[in-house]
Amino acid sequence: MTDQAVEADGSELPPGDRRPAVTERHFLGRTRELKDLLADIERAGLDTLTGRKAPRARVLLIAGRPGSGRTALAEELVREVADRYADGVLRARLSEPDGTPVPTERTARELLTALGLPTPPGAGEDELGQAVREALRERRVLLLLDDAVAADQVDAVLPETPDCLVVAVSEGPLTGITDVRPCIPGGLDTKSAQELLTRYTGSVRITVDPRAAEVLVEECAGHPASLVLAGGWLAARPKAAVADLAKQLRARNDEGPPAARVFRLSYEGLPNAARRTLRLLSLAPAGLVDPHTASALAGCSVEDAHGTLDDFAALGFLRRMDSPLPRYAVPGCLLPLLRALAEDQDRPAELQLARARMLERTVRLLQSCRAITETDSPQAREKLAGLPRALRFPSPRAAEDWLRTWQPALLAAARHAVADGGLDTLARRLMAALVRAMVAHFGTRAAAPELYGIHRLVLDVAERRNLPRERAAALLNLADLDAQTGRTAEALARYRAALDAGREARDPYATGRAMESVGGAHQELGDYDRAADWYGRALAQRLARDERADAARLYGRIATVHTYAGRYAEALRNWRAAAAEHRRYGDVAAHARALSELARIQEYAGRPEESLRTGQEALEWAQRAEDVRLQAALRLRLADTLEHLGDPASARLHREVAERLRGEECQDRVIAPNQDTKAYEIRSASDED
């Protein structure tokens, strides 16, 4: 849940951000609590008292209900002691806005990313938790864990060194973590509470009737979230007296705790349209809202939505976030109230329609975000021109900044859409658009951890809706990521499942891709006979469909596994077939590479004269293809062969030319350092994924 952070700054950093929070307003009250917490840092723990060295970091617990200012108190403590921790501050939120615990896997990924460490896609929570603990073992870090639901969430990432400090925020005690004394913040003292009200009302209305201000503070129980809402109510009614508000709250004593009473009073003063918009904000993923989200939910223009959100922030219903983009957070203490109102006053069909509009808007934004990276594509330019101006990004950098900023909310939107079960078509479109946008801006390797989670969601929907083609695509993508991280056995099982799904869907792309990948997994496991068999099955399908380029590649893969197995005759036969296929469809560079491999196998097989002739032919084709790297490699191989045949002078000449070519290639790389290197092994999924 998101706290109403009113005692410190009103902003929130993304999960795992190591930057110190930006202070916009000075901290109010909590002098005693801060003093106790600072003293608790220095207090000798149970291990020290028994003469043992503390094996783990000290945990300070701040316990209180949402809206009590517990997160603000934690942030203020962090600000006061952050300079003691040379490796900075790490932050993570351990529950969703609705109170659902965040999986340890996701928390660990956020922390590892903040530390600049790799997060293998598909790794389990035990592996990732251990990686976090090992990373922190040699660091001096202050770790702020907000909204912890259970002790095992904290324990999973608890540093195993006394040099670190953990500040945990929770609604109750964390039973199971030893030597923790909770600090329970009560209401603000009267002076601090009145100063908070003054920020909204100005000093006059407070100083002219200090007794009424004291009564109002009592009615709000010094609760920071309640005081913010009360201040917003008074600010919107400059002619209302503080005593009027205190009187109305007293008349509502039977309507629940202070936050609920002042919220309902302020809510009832809104116009009907604003009430409806506010209720619908409870549908926002991760409790994060921007003008586009509000516009889609309420069915109004982006400009009107932006103005409404600013009005809500002034009333205390939302909190502005520290971001170059307009971003707002729904306070966690208000989310249950808004959800209850939405369920009571809006029909389920209306709420589902609002969700659908929000997802549709998100899909279009993601499509725009991706399209702006395709500056050379006429189709992309035409697609962008057809979008409303509000959905266009001014530049690729602006699109990337938006995607990076909103990534947590976008991933949450995908999870919620899949969990909903009634919007699977939109959920599938959202996940496809999200994958394409992330790959376009971040690259497949950098986005792999997030892509793994998205592909698992795609698989869930495909299995629920019995969509074998999409099931095959999701399984292929998951298996690829498993293979890249060394989980070859898991990848093999998924490739086989993808093959079954592809056959069920009668999808030749999926079945061919799966058979080839099964062969690749067996090759990685060292089972060359099975690898050759599966490559042969894939080859038969490619030949039957007259897919010559893919067939040529498969001839090469079959030749490779025969080489590993020492079957040089079979390897030579398949490399000759590969070279013939490449030449037949006119790929000069691929033909040169196939001849190069053929020459290498001939040398392995003890046929140096044949290897020399084939190598010279490969060199001629490499020169036609202007492949400098291959030319250099071929000349070095020819030099080795010539020395073996007793011609050192010719060998020396080839080596000199090879060195010159390699120097030219290095110079070209310096001139164009960002030029991508071609990958010859196909690992892409179908466009439908």
Sequence and secondary structure as in RCSB ss.txt:
>XXXX:A:sequence
MTDQAVEADGSELPPGDRRPAVTERHFLGRTRELKDLLADIERAGLDTLTGRKAPRARVLLIAGRPGSGRTALAE
ELVREVADRYADGVLRARLSEPDGTPVPTERTARELLTALGLPTPPGAGEDELGQAVREALRERRVLLLLDDAVA
ADQVDAVLPETPDCLVVAVSEGPLTGITDVRPCIPGGLDTKSAQELLTRYTGSVRITVDPRAAEVLVEECAGHPA
SLVLAGGWLAARPKAAVADLAKQLRARNDEGPPAARVFRLSYEGLPNAARRTLRLLSLAPAGLVDPHTASALAGC
SVEDAHGTLDDFAALGFLRRMDSPLPRYAVPGCLLPLLRALAEDQDRPAELQLARARMLERTVRLLQSCRAITET
DSPQAREKLAGLPRALRFPSPRAAEDWLRTWQPALLAAARHAVADGGLDTLARRLMAALVRAMVAHFGTRAAAPE
LYGIHRLVLDVAERRNLPRERAAALLNLADLDAQTGRTAEALARYRAALDAGREARDPYATGRAMESVGGAHQEL
GDYDRAADWYGRALAQRLARDERADAARLYGRIATVHTYAGRYAEALRNWRAAAAEHRRYGDVAAHARALSELAR
IQEYAGRPEESLRTGQEALEWAQRAEDVRLQAALRLRLADTLEHLGDPASARLHREVAERLRGEECQDRVIAPNQ
DTKAYEIRSASDED
>XXXX:A:secstr
      SS S    TT  S    SS   S HHHHHHHHHHHHS  HHHHTT    S EEEEEE  TTSSHHHHHH
HHHHHHGGG TT EEEEE B TTS B  HHHHHHHHHHHTT    TT  HHHHHHHHHHHHHTS  EEEEEEE S
HHHHHTT  SSTT EEEEEESS  TTSSS  EE      HHHHHHHHHHHH SHHHHS HHHHHHHHHHTTT HH
HHHHHHHHHHH TT  HHHHHHHHHTTGGG SHHHHHHHHHHHTS HHHHHHHHHGGGSGGGEE HHHHHHHHTS
 HHHHHHHHHHHHHHTSSEE SSSS  EE  TTTHHHHHHHHHHHS HHHHHHHHHHHHHHHHHHHHHHHHTT T
T HHHHHHHHTS GGG  SSHHHHHHHHHHHHHHHHHHHHHHHHH S HHHHHHHHHHHHHHHHHHH HHHHHHH
HHHHHHHHHHHHHHHT HHHHHHHHHHHHHHHHHTT HHHHHHHHHHHHHHHHHHT HHHHHHHHHHHHHHHHHT
T HHHHHHHHHHHHHHHHHTT HHHHHHHHHHHHHHHHHTT HHHHHHHHHHHHHHHHHTT HHHHHHHHHHHHH
HHHHTT HHHHHHHHHHHHHHHHHHT HHHHHHHHHHHHHHHHHTT HHHHHHHHHHHHHHHHHHHHHHHHSTT 
     S     TT 
